[in-house]
Amino acid sequence: MKAKYVVIPAVALLLGGLYYKTRLDNVKRLVSKIKAVPTGIRNLRFENSIFKCTIDVTLFNGSNETFNADGILSFLKRINVITQGKRIATINVNKSSLKIVPRGQFVLKDLQVEISLLETLLNISTLANIKSASDIRVEPVISILGNEQTIS
């Protein structure tokens, strides 16, 4: 009689673990098929010694499965902004609800980029060459159960 009190929870725990392991492996596999492209850059300005601009980032799902960052197993943590091989800014996004249909796209609109005066001075020649969204590259970072994976 007491054995069922041990066996039933153990089986439930094992099945739950297998379910989440399968979901985790699926998310990791789908992350490798996502492409991120900056699709808009605007409002380039200096305010209070801080270089600011607004960008849009489009995430493309190149797989035949829906990508779902549900906030439990995975979420979009941040986006690194890179130009000429240098990381010039990091945007903290922390988006827990992200769903991209197969062969579809998801647009993150109006992401605020802020670069401090010191960073601006160190990268002034790099920043001066930014004329459009094609001059920058973005690397979203997805947190999967605490482990970060970069989409490049």
C-alpha positions as CSV (number, residue, x, y, z in Angstrom):
1,M,0.0,0.0,0.0
2,K,2.8,2.4,0.9
3,A,4.7,1.6,-2.3
4,K,2.1,3.4,-4.4
5,Y,2.7,6.6,-2.5
6,V,6.3,6.5,-3.6
7,V,5.9,5.0,-7.1
8,I,3.1,7.3,-8.4
9,P,4.9,10.6,-7.6
10,A,8.2,9.2,-8.9
11,V,6.5,8.2,-12.2
12,A,4.8,11.6,-12.4
13,L,8.1,13.4,-11.7
14,L,9.9,11.3,-14.3
15,L,7.3,12.0,-17.0
16,G,7.3,15.7,-16.2
17,G,11.1,15.7,-16.5
18,L,11.0,13.9,-19.8
19,Y,8.4,16.4,-21.1
20,Y,10.4,19.5,-20.2
21,K,13.7,17.9,-21.5
22,T,11.9,17.4,-24.8
23,R,10.6,21.0,-24.9
24,L,14.1,22.3,-23.9
25,D,15.8,20.3,-26.7
26,N,13.2,21.6,-29.1
27,V,13.7,25.3,-28.1
28,K,17.5,24.9,-28.4
29,R,17.1,23.4,-31.9
30,L,14.7,26.2,-33.0
31,V,16.9,29.0,-31.7
32,S,19.6,28.0,-34.1
33,K,17.2,28.6,-37.0
34,I,16.1,32.1,-35.9
35,K,17.7,35.1,-37.7
36,A,17.7,38.6,-36.3
37,V,17.9,41.7,-38.6
38,P,17.7,45.4,-37.6
39,T,14.9,46.8,-39.8
40,G,14.8,50.4,-38.7
41,I,17.0,53.0,-37.1
42,R,15.7,56.4,-36.3
43,N,15.9,59.3,-33.9
44,L,19.7,59.5,-33.7
45,R,20.4,62.2,-31.1
46,F,22.4,63.3,-28.1
47,E,20.5,64.0,-24.8
48,N,22.2,64.8,-21.5
49,S,25.6,63.5,-22.7
50,I,24.0,60.2,-23.9
51,F,23.8,59.0,-27.5
52,K,20.3,57.7,-28.1
53,C,18.5,56.1,-31.0
54,T,15.5,53.9,-31.6
55,I,15.7,50.6,-33.6
56,D,13.4,47.9,-34.7
57,V,14.6,44.3,-34.8
58,T,12.8,41.6,-36.9
59,L,13.2,38.0,-35.8
60,F,12.7,35.5,-38.7
61,N,11.8,31.9,-38.0
62,G,13.4,29.7,-40.7
63,S,12.0,26.4,-39.5
64,N,8.8,24.6,-40.1
65,E,7.8,24.7,-36.4
66,T,6.5,27.5,-34.2
67,F,9.1,29.1,-32.0
68,N,7.6,29.9,-28.6
69,A,9.6,31.5,-25.8
70,D,7.0,31.2,-23.1
71,G,8.8,32.7,-20.2
72,I,8.9,29.3,-18.3
73,L,11.7,27.6,-20.2
74,S,13.0,30.5,-22.2
75,F,12.7,34.2,-22.8
76,L,14.4,37.0,-24.8
77,K,16.8,38.5,-22.3
78,R,18.7,41.2,-24.2
79,I,20.0,42.3,-27.6
80,N,23.6,43.2,-28.3
81,V,24.1,46.0,-31.0
82,I,27.2,45.5,-33.0
83,T,28.8,47.6,-35.7
84,Q,32.2,47.0,-37.4
85,G,32.8,44.1,-35.1
86,K,32.4,46.1,-31.9
87,R,29.6,45.7,-29.4
88,I,28.4,49.3,-29.0
89,A,25.3,48.8,-26.9
90,T,23.1,46.3,-25.1
91,I,19.4,46.6,-25.0
92,N,17.7,44.8,-22.0
93,V,14.5,43.4,-23.4
94,N,13.3,40.7,-21.0
95,K,10.4,39.6,-23.2
96,S,8.8,36.5,-21.9
97,S,6.0,36.1,-24.5
98,L,7.5,35.6,-27.9
99,K,5.8,33.4,-30.5
100,I,7.0,33.2,-34.1
101,V,5.0,31.1,-36.5
102,P,6.7,28.7,-39.0
103,R,8.5,30.7,-41.8
104,G,7.1,33.9,-40.1
105,Q,8.5,36.9,-38.4
106,F,8.2,38.9,-35.2
107,V,9.0,42.6,-35.0
108,L,10.4,44.1,-31.8
109,K,9.5,47.8,-32.3
110,D,10.9,51.0,-30.7
111,L,13.8,49.5,-28.8
112,Q,15.7,52.3,-27.1
113,V,19.5,52.2,-27.5
114,E,21.5,54.4,-25.1
115,I,25.3,54.8,-25.1
116,S,27.0,56.7,-22.4
117,L,29.3,59.6,-23.1
118,L,32.5,57.6,-22.4
119,E,31.4,54.8,-24.7
120,T,30.4,57.3,-27.3
121,L,33.8,59.0,-27.2
122,L,35.6,55.6,-27.3
123,N,33.5,54.6,-30.4
124,I,33.0,58.0,-32.1
125,S,34.4,56.9,-35.4
126,T,32.3,53.7,-35.4
127,L,29.2,55.6,-34.5
128,A,29.8,58.3,-37.1
129,N,29.6,55.6,-39.8
130,I,26.1,54.4,-38.9
131,K,23.8,55.8,-41.6
132,S,21.1,53.1,-41.8
133,A,20.0,49.8,-40.2
134,S,22.3,47.9,-42.6
135,D,25.3,49.4,-40.9
136,I,24.6,47.5,-37.6
137,R,24.1,43.9,-36.6
138,V,22.1,42.6,-33.7
139,E,22.6,39.5,-31.6
140,P,19.6,38.6,-29.5
141,V,20.4,36.6,-26.3
142,I,17.8,34.0,-25.2
143,S,17.9,32.6,-21.7
144,I,17.0,28.9,-21.7
145,L,16.6,27.7,-18.1
146,G,19.3,30.2,-17.0
147,N,21.7,29.4,-19.8
148,E,22.2,32.1,-22.4
149,Q,22.2,31.3,-26.1
150,T,23.1,34.0,-28.7
151,I,21.3,34.2,-32.0
152,S,23.8,35.3,-34.6
